[in-house]
Amino acid sequence: QVQLVESGGRLVQGGGSLRLSCATSGRTLNSYAVGWFRQAPGEEREFVASISWSGSSTYYADSVKGRFTVSRDNAQNTVYLQMNILKAEDTAVYYCAAGPAPATSLKRYGYWGQGTQVTVSS
């Protein structure tokens, strides 16, 4: 199995920055694309950003483009989500997931982390 563990979530003021990490097992980052998703209470889980196995291709939801940056360090088996200019609307549990391609649909990802809470105060 592929294992993923998110970390870095915390309470942050609006306009602030936060960096989330997704640690993966073994050779995961050398063979899997990784996506970031988020879910607010009572809402459907939604796509945030994704990155290909090589790191050459990235995709972002319109709501975060220009503010969030996804990157990966395959030597450390870690994917990052740098979040800047945070808004109250960014408050959610953030999940990382691994799949065969950096799709925007959560249905394409077979492995998921446990999630990390990000709260942006107004």
N, C-alpha and C positions, 0 to 999 in steps of 0.2 A: 504494500500500500504506500501511497504518497501521503506524507504528513505535512501540514502547514500550521504555523503558529503565528498569529498576529500580536503585535505589541506596540506601545507608544501612545495609545489613546488616553486622553485626560480632559479636564475642564480648561478651556481657553477663552480669552476675551475676543469679542468680535474684532476683526481686523488683524488678529494674531496669526501665528504660524504653528504648524505641527507636522511632525514627520513620523509616519507609521512604517513599521517593518513587518515583513512576512518571511519568516525563516522556514525553509523547506528541507526535506530529507534527501540524502544521497545526491544523485545526479539529476534531480528534478528540474532545476533551472537550465540544464543543458538539453533537455528533451521536451519540456512542457512550456506552453504559454501560461501567463499568469494574469488574472483579472482581479480588479478591486470592485466590490459592490458594497452598497450600504442599505440599511433598513431602519426607518423610523418606526416608533410604536404605531400599530394599526395600519401601516403602509406596506406595500409590496416591496420586496427587495429590488433595488435598481442598480443598473450599471453605472460605474464611475470612471474607470480607466482600465486599460489592458496593455500588455506588452508581449511581443513575440519571443520565441525561444532565444533568438540571437540578440534581442534588444533593439533591432533595427526598425521595427514598426511599433508605433504606439497609437492608441485610440482614446478619446476622451468624450465624456458626455458634454453636451453643450453648456450645461449648468456649471461645469467646473473648468472648461477650457480656458487657458490663460492664467488660471490660479493654481491648479494642481499639476504636478509632474510625476510620472511613473518612471522608475528606472530599475535596473537589476545589476547585481554583482554576483555573477555565476561562481566565482572563486569562493565566495562566502555563502553561496546558496541562499541568497537573500534578495527579495524584491522590496522596493521602497515606494511610498507614496508621500511626496512632499506637498503639503497643503498650505497655501498662503492666502492672505486676505480672507480669512474665514468669516462666514456669515452664520447667523442663527439657523438658517435653513440647512446648513451642513451637519447639524446635530443628528446623529444616528449611530447605530452599531456598524462598524466597518469590517468587512470580511474579505479575505483573499482566497482565490480559488485557482486550481490548476486544470488545464485542459489541452486538447490537441492544437488549438488555434486561438488567437486573441479575439474571440468573438464578443459581441456586445450582449448576447443572450446568455443568461445564467444556466440555461438548459444544456449548454455545450461544455460545461465544466463538471468534472466528475469527483473532484476532491476539494474539500472546503476546510478552512480554519474555523476556530471557535468564535471569532469576532472580538473586536475591541471597541469600547465605548468612547465616542468623541462628543463632547458637549461644548457648544459655543454659546457663551452668555451674551445677552444683549445689553 
